Amino acid sequence: MKELAKVLKAGSLAAGYATEMWTLLRIGALIQGRFCVKFAQSSVWRTLQKMGCPQRPARQARQRDEGAVRTWKNKMWAELKK
């Protein structure tokens, strides 16, 4: 887990990906390639949780429209819940 943490902290660009975003699929592929262990996505998720990795990004998207989010939660989500 210490080795995995080092690789994740170095970033996905350093791991050879085109964007600086880790996904469960990417981390699973990294684990398989580096440690020769194949994990299901749920196992990757649990491993990250054990390591104390946050489940959400610290920042939000710049293009996020708070008004649209609020409207969706109040109208669309309320309808879907019913």
N, C-alpha and C positions, 0 to 999 in steps of 0.2 A: 504494500500500500504506500510505503514511503517513496518508492521508485515511481509509482503511478502519479503520486502527488507532485513530484518534481516535474514530470513530463507535462502534466496538466497546467502547472503554474507557468511553464515556459511558453505556453500558448499553442493554439492550433496551427498558427503560421509556421512555428518552429517544427511542428510535427508534419509539415508538408501539405497542409490544407490551404485553399485559396482565400478563405475568410477567417476572421478571428472569432469563431463561434464554435463552442463545443456542443455537440448533440449526443444523445445516447448511442446513436448508430456509430458516430465517429469514435466515441470513447470505447465502445465495444470492439470496433475494428482495431483500435490501438492496443487494447488489452490482448486480443487474439494474436496480433502480429508480434507484439513485444514479449508477451509472457506465455504464448502458445496455449491459452485457455480461452474457450469460446463461452461467452456469457449470453444469456437471453437479455433483452432490454430491461426486464424487471430486475434481474440480478445486477446489472450495471447500475441501475437506479439505487438499489439497496446498498451496494458498495459505496456509492457516492454519499449516501446518507450516513453510513458508518464513518466515513472520512470527515464528516462535518461540512460538506460542500453545500452552499446555498441552493435552494431549488428554483430560485428566480433571479433574474439579472438585477444588479444593484441600480441600474438606470432604466428608464423607460424610453421607448422610441420617440424620436423628435417629432415625428408626424402624428403622434397620438392626439386625438381630438376628444378632450374630456367631456364635452357636451354630448357628442355622439355616444360615448361609452355610457354616460349617465342615462341618456334616452333609451339605449338598448336594455340596460339593466331594469329600468322602471317599466318599460312597455313590453318589449319582446320577451325578456326573461320571465316576467310575470305571466305572460300568456303561455309560454312553454312549460312552466311549472304546473299550470292547471292541467 
